[in-house]
């Protein structure tokens, strides 16, 4: 069987990353992302995908409802916190892309992925291993050919197919609630209508469902709808804190002690506030590539900078535990061959 990404998706071509590999697929949270990866001298500054060159989305949704307030609409939740700058992000992306390859959407894909597939895949990838997540999604899609069949099935029948992914009763409840709500509201078990919605509206329409958070919605925006959205998972959150791109507890306390109004106070640093901050300050043109480089556990930074390691970026050099990234990549690649 093919190797599996930590989020549950099967790995395509390629192997352990070593100096801008030429893989044809990237993987993020249960999603296989077919796209071009092209190492480029201008990786950090000039690349703008067709997806990311869209005009800013309207403040009103395609259905006429006002867009939800979010990172894009309200800016960073840490007003006055200066890191990272656009130049910081551009420089880090350039350095990482030299090693892991720049990530780009594939042009002219013949078939779009079903958005509901993506949502269910991310739910199944929660709190489980890569192999189990992939197996659960494959079994579910094999047993039930359409989401309408999942909608009307007995909960026990759905649970039986996804049990290998863990938390089957809870995940079944989440999935069937989404399917049944969509059918009740729209007369079909589909999320394809989201392709016409604004970035903020996609967040508003999906985050109402239990089991669907900001990370999942940002992934939908980024890979399926086409809105630049900097999804933050455990890897991105950890790296942001290690790089000093989020306020430390001491910085937050100092700032809040001087704040003259509640509006000026900084919230607690969480994955959600990290998302709001990074999405507000990252250049749109880099969100697609940066997200994949930072989250791909078979072809990106997590392969060499795990939860046990520390990331730094100093004078244009990426360091893992104080050592140059390229050196660590070579060493771990050699270790895997032994």
N, C-alpha and C positions, 0 to 999 in steps of 0.2 A: 504494500500500500504506500501511497506517496507521503512524504513528510508533511506535517501539519503545523500551521502557524498557531501561536499561542491563543489567538482568538477563535480558532476552530476552522479556519479556511485551509484548503489544501495548498501546499506550496507548488508552484510551477517550476520553471527552469531555474538554474542558478545554484549556488552553494554558499558557503560561509563568505561574508563580504571581505574583499581585499582589493583596495584601490579602485574604486568606481566600477563595480561589476556591471555587466550588461544583462541584467535580468529583465524579463518581459512582464513580470507581474509584481505587484506589491500587495501587502495584506494588512488590513486594519480592522480589528474587532469583529471577526466573523465575516468580513467582506473581502472577496478577491477583487483587487482593483487592477484591471488590465490597462496599462498605460505605457507611455514611452519613458525610458530612463536614459538620459543622455548627459554624461559629464561634460561640462562646458566651462570655458574660462570665465564666462560671464554669469555663472550659475547664481551668484548672489545678488545681481543687480538689475538685469535687463529682461529676464524671462517673464513673459506675461501670457499665461495660457488663455485659450479662447474662453474658458470658463471664468477665469479671474479678471477678464477684461470687460465684464459686464458693467453697465452703468449701475450706480447705487439703486437699490430697490426702493420702490415707492413706500411712503408711510401708510398707504392704504392697500389692503389686500385685494386680490382679484375678485373676491366675493363681496367686496365693498365694506368689510369690517376694518376698523382701525387697527394698525399694526401694534403688536405688543411692545412695551418698553423693554429694552434689553441692552446688551453690550454695545451693539452697533448704534442704537439710538441714544443711549445715555452716557457713553464713554466709560472710562475706567472707574471702578468703585474706589480707587485710591488716588484721589485728586492731589496733584503735587508730587507724587512718587515718580521719579524721572527714569526709571529703568524698566524694560530695555528701551532704547531709542530705536528708530527705524534702522539707523546705521549699525547698531549692535546686532540686530536680527539679521541684517544683510551680510555682515561679516561672518557670523556664525554659520549661516547657511552656506556661504561660499566655501568655508573650511570643511564642513561636513560633506558637502556634495562632491568634493574632490576625492573623498574616501568611499562614500556609499552611493554616489551617483545622484544626479538631480532627478526628481520625480515629476513627470508630466502626464497630463491626461492623454489617452490615446485619441487620435483624431479619427472621426468617421467610423465609430463602432457601429456594427450592423444591428445590434440588439441592446436595448437599454435594460438594465436590471430593474426588476419590480421593486418599488419602494417598500412595499409590505414585506417582501423577502428580507430586505435589509433590517427593518425594524425587528422582525422576529429573530433574525440571526443574532442581533446584538443582545436581545433579551436572553437567548439561549447561551450566549457566551459569558454571562455574568456568573461569577463565583464558581468557575469550573476550569478544567484543563483544556488545552487546545484539542487533543484527540477526542475527548468526550463531547465537547461543544460541536465539533464537526459531525460526529456520529449522530448526535441528537437531531441536528438540522436535516441531515441526509435521510434518516429514518422517517422523520415527519413528512418530508416532501415526497418520499417514496410511497408512503401509506396513503397520504391525502394529496391528490393531484391538484386541488384548488384550495384557496383559503375559505371558500364557501363551505367546503366539506369539513374543514376544521371548525368553522363557525357552528355548524349544526351537529357536530359529533358529540358523543358523551365525553365528559371530562376524563373519565377513566381510560378511554381509548386514546386520547391525546397524550395523557400522562405515560401510558405504556410505551409510546414511541420515543419520548424525550427523557425517560427516566435515567438513561446513562449520563445525561448532562447535569444531574443533580437538581434539587429543589423543584421537581416535576409538578407537584400540586400548585405551588405558587406561580411558576412560569406559565402553566396551562391557564390559570385564572387570568393572568395578564393578557395572554395572547387571545383567548376567546373573548374577553371583554372588548378588546380593540376591534376584533372582527365583527362582533355583534353590534357595537356602537356605530361603526362605519356603515353597516348594512341598514341599520335603523335610520340613520341620518341622511344617507345618500342613495340608498337603494342598491348599493353594490359594495362588495367587500374589497375595496381598493383604496389606495392612497395616491394614485396617479394624478389626482387633481392638484396635489401639492406642487407640481411642476410649474404651475401658473401663479403660485403665491410668492409673496415677498419673504425675505430671509426671516424677518421678525415674526411674520404670520406663521411660518412653518414651526418656529419654536412654540408659539402660542397654541397652535392646533394639536401638536404632538405631546407637549409637556403636561397636558391635562390628564394623560393616561398614566396610571400607576405602572412603574417599571420602565418608563421612558424618561430619561433625564437630559440635561443639556448636552452631555457628550454624545449621546445617541442622535439627538436632533442635529447637532453640528455636523456629524458624519453624514446624515441624510442630505443636509444642505451642500456639503463639500463634494460628495461623490455622485449624488443622484440628481439633485435639483440644479446645482451649478452656482450656488452662492458661496463666495469665500467665507469660511467660518472656521476658526481655529479650535478644533475639538481638543479637549484636555483630558487625557486619561492619567493613570497612575504614573506612567513614565514621564509624560510632559510635566506633570505637577512636581515630581521629584526633581527633574532637571531645572525647572524654573526656580525652585527654592535654592538649589545648590549654586546656581549662577548668580543669585542675588537679584533675580528678576521679580521677586515678590518681597514685600516688606517683612522683615524679621519681627518677632514679638517685641523686641526692644524698640525698634523703629516705630512700630504701631503705637506702643504705649507713649513714647515721646511725642509723636504727632498728636495723638488724641488728647494729651494733657494740655496742649497749646491750642486745640481747636476751640473756636468761639461759638460754634453752632453744631447741632446734631448733623447737619448736612455735610459739614467738613470732616466729621469723624470717619476713620477707616474701619471697615468691618473686619471680622475675624477672617484670617486667611484659610480658605477651604478650596476644594477643587472647583466649585462653582464660581467663587470670587476670582480664582486664578483664571478661569475661562473668560470671565467678563473683562478682566484686565488685559490678558494677552490678545483677545480678539479685538479689543479697542486699539492696541498699539502696534500689532504686527502689520506689516504691509500686506495688503490683500494678495498681491502677486506671489507671495511666498508661502501662504498658508497651506496650500495643497502639498507642496514639496516638503516643507518643514514638518508637517504633521506626519507624513509617511516615514520620513527619515527618523523621526523621534519615537515612532511607535511600532515599526515593523520589527518583530522579534526574530525574524529569520533573515532579514536583509538590511537592517538599520542599526542605529546606535545601541538599542538594548542588547544586541548580541555581544557587545564588549563592555557596556556600562550598565550593569545590572543593579538590582536593589541593594546589593552589597558594596557597590562602588560609588565613587564620588567624581562628579564632572566639574571641570573648570574651563574657562576660556580667557587666556591671558596673552596679550600682545599678538593676537591673531592666531594663536596656537590652541588647539583643543587638547585638554589634558584629562586623562582618566587615572585617578589616584596619583596625580602629580606627574604622570608619565605621558609622553606624546602619544596621541591616538593611533597613529600609524604603527608605532612600535607595539602597542597593545594588540592591535588587529593581527599583526604578523605572528606574535607570540601565541595568541589563542588559536589562530588557524593551524599553526604547527602542532599545538597540543591536541587538537581534534584529529589530526592525522595519525597520531601515535596509537 
